[in-house]
Amino acid sequence: MRTEDLFRNVINELMLKRSRTVFHITGIRHCDFKDNADAFIKEAAKTMMKVSFLPEKANQYDHEAVSCRHGRKKIGYVATYDLEKYYILTEKNDTDQLTGHFGHLSANVEDHLLKLYIPGVITLEEISKHRKKIDEQKDALYGSWKHDAIDHYLVHSRQQDDAIACISQLKEYVVQLFGGHSTSTRGELTPILDDYKDCSQYDISLEGQQDRWDILLYLDLLHDHNHRPGQYRDEFYECLLNDVEDVISQIGGELVRNVSYKSYIERLTELVTKHLPSSEAAQYYLNALPPEALNDIRQQVECFPHHLFHLFRTNPEEFAKTIYYARIPRRYLDPFLSGIALVEAYDNNKKVVKVEVERKEDEELDYEVPTFKLQQLLKGEWFEAVRSSEKYDAAWTDDLVEALMGSKYGEGIARDWAWNIGGERNRHIQIKGYVVGLLVDAGVLKGSKRTIAKRIVEERNDKNLTEEDFWKEVGKLSRKMYTDTAGKQPYAQWVKRYVTENS
């Protein structure tokens, strides 16, 4: 029997044997139970706590995000690799709401995960149907992006081919294990796992992510089917599961359990800025293509959805996160990343002055509006209430903003302000949050950042917000104020130095 047929038969059989679907809940340490996450996880795992799901279409990073709630409190989020299951079940039940219970001893305290059991089963056919539907939706979004100028796909390189082959091979190994058809030994599997760690970042497409999700689905079913109290069916299964889960933890995004975004971002940035631009293929195309063709490619990548080229130039972390959460099909992502790599190669390797594409937005880049808005923000009553000294008055804050906008960082701030996306990605809110957060870090303001954000929203609440929307606004603003976001801005050290020198 072919591996694919074996896979479909065994997986469908295991799925249908269940009367429930398993969901992994992550992010517990960042939601309402963050102050006692470990205790909550242990308690939830043995009390059969009832919960409900709520889609968050306005989520800052992932419009498909689904939160898990107990009453009015947010526990965490459905892991990205389980979102397909959620949307399939809600479609079958004709509702946006699902309820379920945490199962006995299902907690993973070390990884801060909970397993949630929801009544209902899904099949592979339903997963396939759902993916076709998503594919059509993606076509509607990216289909209008014309990339005729980018017909030299650098990402069809040895590294990406190796990544695709390695992920497929790993998937096949797990599939064979279901039916007991594998004669592999750990010694034979180890080289594949090592290769995967080295090459996984070279396939970040929607299709690559789906293969990874499938591996997690198979592992979860394998665990559920073969697990006995205290041990797996044999030592090989137990060791294999540990090895493969270790590999999965390397791939970045919501699939990470113990690894931060940092390594994922570094690998992706290195791929686009170093590996691809320095490849033989890139050098060949640079010598073969006239400058006009490179300018056409630059125009194409600037038109890519989500303003990704702009993010690549200004904020690599946001660039990496947006690619991951947008879940871009390979047929659109490949030419886009190839275009970026060719532009990088043209700018860096040829050592020529970058040819700027004439753009109306650049010609009309406005410094006055962000300057005025930031000055007005810092003149509010909330500022007087939380400032650490009276010397930080309106004149001082006006000078601060003018100096910042007049510095080498002013153009980037003005450009970010002009590229406002709206909604949860509102660049205006982000920039305001960054500036206020940096002033807290510099000692100009005192108090918790969330309390300060609450004061700001209360004072500027001219929208008659509902209580729920009010706290959403507070959350959006306060998230940008924390060190892991505000502190990473290019002008973070500038603000700290200015405060030190002008206090």
C-alpha positions as CSV (number, residue, x, y, z in Angstrom):
1,M,0.0,0.0,0.0
2,R,1.3,3.5,-0.9
3,T,2.4,5.7,2.0
4,E,-0.2,8.3,1.2
5,D,-3.0,5.7,1.2
6,L,-1.7,4.2,4.4
7,F,-1.6,7.7,5.9
8,R,-5.2,8.5,5.0
9,N,-6.6,5.2,6.2
10,V,-4.8,5.1,9.5
11,I,-5.3,8.8,10.4
12,N,-8.9,8.8,9.5
13,E,-9.4,5.7,11.6
14,L,-7.7,7.3,14.6
15,M,-9.7,10.5,14.1
16,L,-13.0,8.8,13.9
17,K,-12.3,6.7,17.0
18,R,-12.3,9.8,19.0
19,S,-15.4,11.5,20.2
20,R,-13.6,14.7,20.8
21,T,-11.0,17.0,19.2
22,V,-7.9,18.1,21.1
23,F,-6.8,21.8,21.1
24,H,-3.6,23.2,22.6
25,I,-4.0,26.4,24.5
26,T,-0.9,28.6,24.6
27,G,-0.1,32.2,25.8
28,I,-1.3,31.5,29.3
29,R,1.5,33.5,30.8
30,H,0.4,36.6,28.9
31,C,-3.3,36.7,29.6
32,D,-5.6,37.1,32.7
33,F,-4.1,34.2,34.7
34,K,-0.4,35.3,34.1
35,D,0.3,36.0,37.7
36,N,-0.5,32.4,38.8
37,A,-0.1,30.5,35.5
38,D,1.5,27.3,36.9
39,A,-1.1,27.0,39.6
40,F,-4.0,27.7,37.2
41,I,-2.7,25.1,34.7
42,K,-2.4,22.4,37.4
43,E,-5.9,23.2,38.7
44,A,-7.5,23.4,35.3
45,A,-6.1,20.0,34.4
46,K,-7.8,18.2,37.2
47,T,-11.1,20.1,37.6
48,M,-12.7,19.7,34.1
49,M,-13.1,23.5,33.9
50,K,-15.6,24.6,31.2
51,V,-14.4,27.2,28.7
52,S,-15.5,28.8,25.5
53,F,-13.7,30.2,22.4
54,L,-13.9,33.6,20.9
55,P,-12.5,34.7,17.5
56,E,-10.4,37.9,17.6
57,K,-10.6,39.2,14.0
58,A,-9.0,42.5,15.1
59,N,-6.0,40.8,16.7
60,Q,-2.9,42.8,16.2
61,Y,-0.9,40.0,14.4
62,D,-3.3,37.2,13.4
63,H,-6.8,38.0,12.2
64,E,-7.6,34.3,12.5
65,A,-6.6,34.2,16.2
66,V,-9.1,32.5,18.7
67,S,-9.0,33.2,22.4
68,C,-10.0,30.7,25.1
69,R,-12.0,32.1,28.0
70,H,-13.4,31.0,31.3
71,G,-16.3,33.3,32.1
72,R,-15.1,36.8,31.3
73,K,-11.4,35.9,31.8
74,K,-9.1,35.2,28.9
75,I,-7.0,32.0,29.5
76,G,-4.9,32.0,26.4
77,Y,-5.1,31.3,22.7
78,V,-5.7,28.3,20.5
79,A,-2.3,27.4,19.1
80,T,-1.8,28.4,15.5
81,Y,-1.5,24.8,14.4
82,D,-4.9,24.0,15.8
83,L,-6.8,26.9,14.2
84,E,-7.9,24.7,11.3
85,K,-9.7,22.4,13.7
86,Y,-11.5,25.3,15.3
87,Y,-12.8,26.7,12.0
88,I,-13.8,23.3,10.7
89,L,-15.8,22.4,13.8
90,T,-17.5,25.8,14.0
91,E,-18.5,25.5,10.3
92,K,-20.0,22.1,11.0
93,N,-21.9,23.3,14.0
94,D,-23.0,26.6,12.2
95,T,-21.7,28.7,15.1
96,D,-18.7,30.8,16.0
97,Q,-18.8,29.5,19.6
98,L,-17.5,26.2,20.9
99,T,-17.3,25.0,24.5
100,G,-15.3,22.2,26.1
101,H,-13.3,21.1,29.1
102,F,-9.7,20.7,30.1
103,G,-9.0,17.0,30.5
104,H,-7.5,15.2,33.5
105,L,-3.7,15.5,33.8
106,S,-3.5,17.1,30.4
107,A,-1.3,20.0,31.5
108,N,2.2,20.7,30.3
109,V,3.4,23.1,33.0
110,E,6.9,23.3,31.6
111,D,5.7,24.5,28.2
112,H,2.8,26.5,29.7
113,L,0.3,24.6,27.5
114,L,-3.1,23.1,28.3
115,K,-4.9,20.5,26.2
116,L,-8.6,21.2,25.7
117,Y,-11.1,18.6,24.7
118,I,-14.0,19.7,22.5
119,P,-16.9,17.3,21.5
120,G,-16.9,16.5,17.8
121,V,-14.5,14.9,15.3
122,I,-13.0,16.0,12.0
123,T,-11.7,14.0,9.1
124,L,-8.9,14.5,6.6
125,E,-11.4,15.2,3.9
126,E,-12.7,18.1,5.9
127,I,-9.2,19.4,6.5
128,S,-8.5,19.2,2.7
129,K,-11.8,21.0,1.9
130,H,-11.0,23.8,4.4
131,R,-7.6,24.3,2.9
132,K,-9.0,24.6,-0.5
133,K,-11.4,27.3,0.8
134,I,-8.5,29.2,2.4
135,D,-6.5,28.9,-0.8
136,E,-9.3,30.6,-2.7
137,Q,-9.4,33.4,-0.1
138,K,-5.7,33.9,-0.4
139,D,-6.0,34.1,-4.1
140,A,-8.5,36.9,-3.7
141,L,-6.0,38.9,-1.6
142,Y,-2.7,38.2,-3.4
143,G,-4.2,37.5,-6.9
144,S,-4.3,41.2,-7.6
145,W,-0.5,41.5,-7.0
146,K,1.1,41.3,-10.4
147,H,4.7,40.1,-10.3
148,D,5.5,39.9,-14.0
149,A,8.8,41.7,-13.4
150,I,10.0,39.0,-10.9
151,D,10.4,35.9,-12.9
152,H,13.8,34.9,-11.4
153,Y,12.9,33.0,-8.2
154,L,16.0,32.8,-6.0
155,V,14.1,31.0,-3.3
156,H,13.9,28.0,-5.6
157,S,17.4,27.3,-4.3
158,R,19.1,24.2,-2.9
159,Q,18.3,25.3,0.6
160,Q,14.5,25.6,0.0
161,D,14.4,22.4,-2.0
162,D,16.2,20.6,0.9
163,A,13.8,22.1,3.4
164,I,10.7,21.0,1.4
165,A,12.2,17.5,1.0
166,C,13.2,17.3,4.6
167,I,9.8,18.3,5.9
168,S,8.1,15.8,3.6
169,Q,10.4,13.0,4.7
170,L,9.8,13.8,8.3
171,K,6.1,13.7,7.7
172,E,6.4,10.4,5.9
173,Y,8.3,8.9,8.8
174,V,5.6,9.9,11.3
175,V,2.9,8.5,8.9
176,Q,4.6,5.2,8.7
177,L,4.8,4.9,12.4
178,F,1.0,5.0,12.7
179,G,0.6,1.7,10.9
180,G,3.5,0.1,12.5
181,H,5.2,-0.1,9.1
182,S,8.4,1.7,10.1
183,T,11.6,-0.3,10.6
184,S,13.6,2.9,11.3
185,T,16.0,3.2,14.1
186,R,16.9,6.3,16.0
187,G,20.3,6.2,14.3
188,E,18.6,6.5,10.9
189,L,16.2,9.2,11.9
190,T,18.8,11.5,13.6
191,P,20.4,12.8,10.4
192,I,16.9,13.8,9.1
193,L,16.2,15.7,12.4
194,D,19.6,17.4,12.2
195,D,19.0,18.4,8.6
196,Y,15.6,19.8,9.6
197,K,17.0,22.0,12.2
198,D,19.5,23.5,9.7
199,C,17.1,24.0,6.8
200,S,13.6,24.5,8.2
201,Q,13.7,28.3,8.0
202,Y,14.1,28.1,4.2
203,D,10.4,27.2,3.7
204,I,8.2,29.6,5.6
205,S,5.3,29.4,3.2
206,L,1.7,28.5,4.0
207,E,2.3,25.0,2.5
208,G,5.4,24.6,4.7
209,Q,3.5,25.6,7.8
210,Q,0.6,23.2,6.9
211,D,3.1,20.3,6.7
212,R,4.4,21.2,10.1
213,W,0.8,21.4,11.5
214,D,0.2,17.9,10.1
215,I,3.3,16.6,11.9
216,L,1.9,17.9,15.2
217,L,-1.5,16.5,14.4
218,Y,0.0,13.1,13.7
219,L,2.1,13.2,16.9
220,D,-0.9,14.1,18.9
221,L,-2.9,11.2,17.6
222,L,0.0,8.9,17.9
223,H,0.4,9.9,21.6
224,D,-3.3,9.5,22.2
225,H,-3.5,6.1,20.5
226,N,-0.3,4.5,21.9
227,H,0.2,6.1,25.3
228,R,-0.2,4.1,28.4
229,P,0.2,5.5,31.9
230,G,3.8,6.3,32.4
231,Q,5.1,5.0,29.1
232,Y,4.6,4.7,25.3
233,R,4.2,1.5,23.4
234,D,7.9,1.0,23.5
235,E,11.0,3.0,24.1
236,F,11.5,3.9,20.4
237,Y,8.2,5.7,20.3
238,E,9.0,7.7,23.4
239,C,12.4,8.7,22.2
240,L,11.1,9.5,18.7
241,L,8.3,11.8,20.1
242,N,10.8,13.7,22.2
243,D,13.2,14.1,19.2
244,V,10.5,15.3,16.8
245,E,8.9,17.7,19.2
246,D,12.4,19.2,19.8
247,V,12.6,19.7,16.0
248,I,9.1,21.3,15.9
249,S,10.2,23.8,18.6
250,Q,12.8,25.2,16.2
251,I,10.6,26.5,13.5
252,G,9.4,29.8,15.0
253,G,6.1,31.6,15.5
254,E,3.3,30.0,17.5
255,L,4.9,26.6,17.0
256,V,7.7,27.6,19.3
257,R,7.3,26.4,22.9
258,N,10.6,27.2,24.5
259,V,12.4,29.2,21.7
260,S,11.8,32.9,21.3
261,Y,11.1,34.7,18.1
262,K,14.7,36.0,18.1
263,S,16.2,33.0,16.3
264,Y,13.4,32.8,13.8
265,I,13.7,36.4,12.9
266,E,17.5,36.2,12.7
267,R,17.3,33.2,10.3
268,L,14.7,34.8,8.1
269,T,16.6,38.1,7.9
270,E,19.8,36.3,7.1
271,L,18.1,34.3,4.4
272,V,16.8,37.5,2.7
273,T,19.7,39.8,3.3
274,K,22.7,37.4,3.0
275,H,22.1,33.9,1.6
276,L,19.9,34.7,-1.3
277,P,21.5,38.0,-2.4
278,S,25.0,36.4,-2.3
279,S,24.0,33.3,-4.3
280,E,25.3,32.5,-7.7
281,A,21.8,32.9,-9.2
282,A,21.5,36.4,-7.8
283,Q,24.9,37.5,-9.2
284,Y,24.0,36.0,-12.6
285,Y,20.7,37.9,-12.7
286,L,22.4,41.1,-11.6
287,N,24.8,40.9,-14.5
288,A,22.1,39.9,-17.0
289,L,19.4,42.4,-16.0
290,P,19.6,46.1,-16.9
291,P,19.0,48.6,-14.1
292,E,15.5,49.4,-15.5
293,A,14.5,45.8,-14.8
294,L,15.7,46.1,-11.2
295,N,13.7,49.2,-10.7
296,D,10.6,47.4,-12.0
297,I,11.3,44.6,-9.4
298,R,11.6,47.3,-6.7
299,Q,8.2,48.7,-7.7
300,Q,6.7,45.2,-7.6
301,V,7.9,44.3,-4.1
302,E,6.7,47.7,-2.8
303,C,3.2,46.8,-4.0
304,F,3.1,43.5,-2.0
305,P,0.2,43.2,0.4
306,H,0.6,44.0,4.1
307,H,3.3,46.7,3.2
308,L,5.8,43.9,3.9
309,F,8.7,45.6,2.0
310,H,8.3,48.7,4.1
311,L,8.3,46.5,7.2
312,F,11.4,44.7,6.0
313,R,13.2,48.0,5.6
314,T,12.1,49.5,9.0
315,N,11.2,46.7,11.4
316,P,12.6,43.2,10.7
317,E,10.7,41.8,13.7
318,E,7.3,43.0,12.5
319,F,8.3,41.8,9.0
320,A,9.0,38.2,10.2
321,K,5.8,38.1,12.4
322,T,3.6,39.4,9.6
323,I,4.9,36.8,7.1
324,Y,4.3,34.0,9.6
325,Y,0.8,35.1,10.7
326,A,-0.3,36.1,7.2
327,R,0.4,32.5,6.1
328,I,1.3,33.4,2.5
329,P,1.1,30.8,-0.3
330,R,4.4,29.8,-1.8
331,R,3.5,30.9,-5.3
332,Y,3.3,34.5,-4.0
333,L,5.9,34.4,-1.2
334,D,8.6,33.0,-3.5
335,P,8.6,35.9,-6.0
336,F,8.3,38.4,-3.3
337,L,11.3,37.2,-1.3
338,S,13.2,36.7,-4.5
339,G,12.5,40.4,-5.4
340,I,13.7,41.6,-2.0
341,A,16.8,39.6,-2.4
342,L,17.5,40.9,-5.8
343,V,17.0,44.5,-4.6
344,E,19.3,43.8,-1.7
345,A,21.9,42.3,-4.0
346,Y,21.6,45.3,-6.4
347,D,22.0,47.8,-3.6
348,N,24.8,46.1,-1.7
349,N,26.8,44.0,-4.0
350,K,26.9,46.4,-7.0
351,K,27.7,49.3,-4.6
352,V,25.6,51.7,-6.5
353,V,23.4,54.5,-5.1
354,K,20.0,53.2,-4.6
355,V,17.7,54.4,-7.4
356,E,14.6,55.7,-5.6
357,V,11.3,55.1,-7.2
358,E,9.4,58.3,-7.5
359,R,6.5,58.1,-5.2
360,K,4.0,60.7,-4.3
361,E,4.0,59.6,-0.7
362,D,7.7,60.3,-0.4
363,E,7.3,63.7,-2.0
364,E,4.7,64.7,0.5
365,L,6.2,63.0,3.6
366,D,4.7,65.0,6.4
367,Y,6.7,65.8,9.6
368,E,4.3,68.3,11.0
369,V,1.4,66.0,11.8
370,P,3.2,63.4,13.9
371,T,5.1,66.3,15.6
372,F,1.9,68.0,16.5
373,K,0.1,64.8,17.6
374,L,2.9,63.7,19.8
375,Q,3.2,67.1,21.4
376,Q,-0.5,67.2,22.0
377,L,-0.4,63.7,23.6
378,L,2.3,64.8,26.1
379,K,0.4,67.9,27.1
380,G,-2.5,66.0,28.5
381,E,-3.6,66.0,32.2
382,W,-2.5,62.4,32.5
383,F,1.1,63.5,31.8
384,E,1.1,66.0,34.7
385,A,-0.4,63.3,37.0
386,V,2.4,60.7,36.3
387,R,5.5,62.9,35.5
388,S,8.3,62.3,38.0
389,S,9.2,66.0,38.2
390,E,7.6,69.4,37.5
391,K,10.6,70.3,35.3
392,Y,9.1,68.0,32.6
393,D,6.6,70.6,31.6
394,A,4.9,71.4,28.2
395,A,7.9,73.4,27.0
396,W,10.2,70.5,27.8
397,T,8.0,67.9,26.0
398,D,7.6,70.2,22.9
399,D,11.4,70.5,22.7
400,L,11.8,66.8,23.1
401,V,9.4,66.0,20.2
402,E,10.9,68.6,17.9
403,A,14.4,67.3,18.6
404,L,13.3,63.7,17.9
405,M,11.6,64.6,14.7
406,G,14.6,66.7,13.7
407,S,17.0,63.9,14.4
408,K,18.1,61.2,11.9
409,Y,15.2,59.1,13.2
410,G,12.5,61.7,12.2
411,E,12.2,60.5,8.7
412,G,11.5,56.9,9.8
413,I,8.9,58.1,12.3
414,A,7.2,60.3,9.7
415,R,7.3,57.5,7.2
416,D,5.8,55.0,9.7
417,W,3.1,57.6,10.5
418,A,2.3,58.0,6.8
419,W,2.1,54.2,6.4
420,N,-0.7,53.9,9.0
421,I,-2.6,50.6,8.4
422,G,-5.5,51.0,10.8
423,G,-7.3,48.7,13.2
424,E,-5.0,46.8,15.5
425,R,-2.0,47.6,13.3
426,N,-2.6,51.4,13.8
427,R,0.9,52.9,13.4
428,H,-0.2,56.0,15.1
429,I,-1.1,54.1,18.3
430,Q,2.2,52.2,18.0
431,I,4.3,55.3,17.7
432,K,2.5,57.0,20.6
433,G,3.0,53.9,22.8
434,Y,6.7,53.7,21.9
435,V,7.4,57.3,22.9
436,V,5.4,57.1,26.2
437,G,7.0,53.7,27.0
438,L,10.5,55.1,26.4
439,L,9.8,58.1,28.7
440,V,8.8,55.6,31.4
441,D,12.0,53.7,30.9
442,A,14.0,57.0,31.0
443,G,12.4,58.0,34.4
444,V,10.4,60.9,33.1
445,L,7.1,59.1,34.0
446,K,6.4,57.0,37.0
447,G,3.9,54.2,37.6
448,S,2.9,51.0,35.7
449,K,2.7,51.2,32.0
450,R,-0.8,49.7,31.9
451,T,-2.1,52.3,34.4
452,I,-0.6,55.1,32.3
453,A,-2.2,53.6,29.2
454,K,-5.5,53.5,31.0
455,R,-5.2,57.2,32.0
456,I,-4.4,58.2,28.4
457,V,-7.4,56.3,26.9
458,E,-9.7,57.7,29.6
459,E,-8.7,61.2,28.9
460,R,-8.9,60.9,25.1
461,N,-12.1,58.7,25.1
462,D,-14.1,60.7,22.6
463,K,-15.5,57.6,20.9
464,N,-18.0,56.6,23.6
465,L,-16.3,53.2,23.8
466,T,-18.0,50.2,25.3
467,E,-16.2,48.7,28.3
468,E,-14.8,45.9,26.2
469,D,-13.5,48.2,23.4
470,F,-12.1,50.6,26.1
471,W,-9.9,47.8,27.5
472,K,-8.9,46.8,24.0
473,E,-7.7,50.3,23.4
474,V,-5.8,50.2,26.7
475,G,-4.3,46.9,25.8
476,K,-3.2,48.0,22.4
477,L,-1.5,51.1,23.8
478,S,0.2,49.4,26.8
479,R,1.6,46.6,24.7
480,K,3.6,49.1,22.7
481,M,5.0,50.7,25.8
482,Y,6.8,47.7,27.1
483,T,10.6,47.3,26.7
484,D,10.4,44.3,24.3
485,T,8.6,46.6,21.8
486,A,9.4,50.2,22.6
487,G,12.9,49.4,23.6
488,K,13.7,47.8,20.2
489,Q,12.9,51.0,18.3
490,P,15.9,52.7,16.5
491,Y,15.4,55.8,18.6
492,A,15.3,54.2,22.0
493,Q,18.8,55.1,23.0
494,W,18.4,58.6,21.6
495,V,15.4,59.3,23.9
496,K,17.3,58.0,26.9
497,R,20.3,60.1,26.1
498,Y,18.2,63.2,25.5
499,V,16.5,62.8,28.8
500,T,19.9,62.4,30.6
501,E,21.3,65.5,28.9
502,N,18.3,67.7,29.3
503,S,17.2,67.0,32.9
